[in-house]
Amino acid sequence: VQERCDARVQETMSWLDEAEGQCRETKTEETEE
């Protein structure tokens, strides 16, 4: 999942808009930590 959360992947797979939301949540948790 982290790989898909990659900013580059998000740009390449713009159709993962929905997944982007989940990725953001996961990334935020890791960033906060």
CORCOR-V728174 format. One record per pair of residues at least 12 apart in sequence whose ideal C-beta (glycine too) atoms are under 8 Angstrom apart, sorted by sequence separation. I is the first residue (numbers start at 1). J is the second residue. If there is no record, write none. Layout:
# CORCOR-V728174
I:J, I:J
This chain:
# CORCOR-V728174
4:16, 10:23, 4:19, 5:23, 4:23, 5:24, 1:22, 5:26, 1:23, 5:27, 2:26, 1:26
